[in-house]
């Protein structure tokens, strides 16, 4: 049977990496949501929390915006080994 889940059963691959980069920069989920707003992505703290927990799917547009906010490549966000 096919499923739209990451290998660990989560709804996205990059949530753990987003949490990693957010913690590395020592910013809150609310502050990250504010930064995403500045690059044109309407997202709130609760959505960030669900993304990091793997409970929410993430669009390609959001992945690109997260990469821009963290100044990393999209490939870094999509790595499975963080």
C-alpha positions in Angstrom: 0.0 0.0 0.0 1.2 3.5 -0.8 1.3 6.3 1.7 2.2 10.0 1.6 4.5 9.7 4.7 8.2 10.1 5.3 10.1 6.9 6.2 9.5 7.5 9.9 5.8 7.9 9.4 5.7 11.7 9.6 4.0 14.0 7.2 7.2 15.7 6.1 10.9 15.2 6.0 12.1 18.7 6.8 10.3 19.4 10.1 13.1 18.0 12.2 15.6 20.1 10.2 13.5 23.2 10.6 13.4 22.7 14.4 17.2 22.1 14.3 18.0 25.3 12.4 15.5 27.3 14.5 17.1 26.1 17.7 20.6 26.7 16.3 19.6 30.3 15.8 17.9 30.4 19.2 14.6 31.8 18.0 11.1 30.9 19.1 8.4 29.3 16.8 6.6 32.7 17.0 9.7 34.6 15.9 10.2 32.1 13.0 6.6 32.6 12.0 7.2 36.4 12.0 10.3 35.9 9.8 8.2 33.8 7.4 5.7 36.6 7.2 8.5 38.9 6.1 9.3 36.7 3.1 5.6 36.5 2.1 4.5 33.2 3.8 1.4 33.5 5.9 2.1 31.0 8.7 1.5 31.1 12.4 3.3 29.6 15.4 0.9 26.6 15.6 1.6 25.7 12.0 5.4 25.9 12.7 4.8 23.6 15.7 2.9 21.0 13.6 5.5 21.1 10.9 8.3 20.5 13.3 6.4 17.6 14.9 5.8 16.1 11.4 2.0 16.5 11.8 1.6 18.9 8.9 2.5 18.6 5.3 4.7 21.4 3.9 4.5 22.9 0.4 7.5 23.4 -1.9 6.9 27.2 -1.6 7.2 26.9 2.2 10.4 24.8 1.9 12.0 27.5 -0.3 10.9 30.2 2.2 12.3 28.3 5.2 15.6 27.9 3.3 15.7 31.6 2.6 14.9 32.5 6.3 17.7 30.2 7.6 20.1 31.0 4.7 20.5 27.3 3.9 19.8 25.3 0.8 16.6 23.4 0.2 18.7 20.3 0.1 19.9 20.9 3.7 16.3 21.2 4.8 15.4 17.9 3.1 18.3 15.8 4.5 17.3 12.8 6.5 20.3 12.7 8.8 20.0 15.9 10.9 
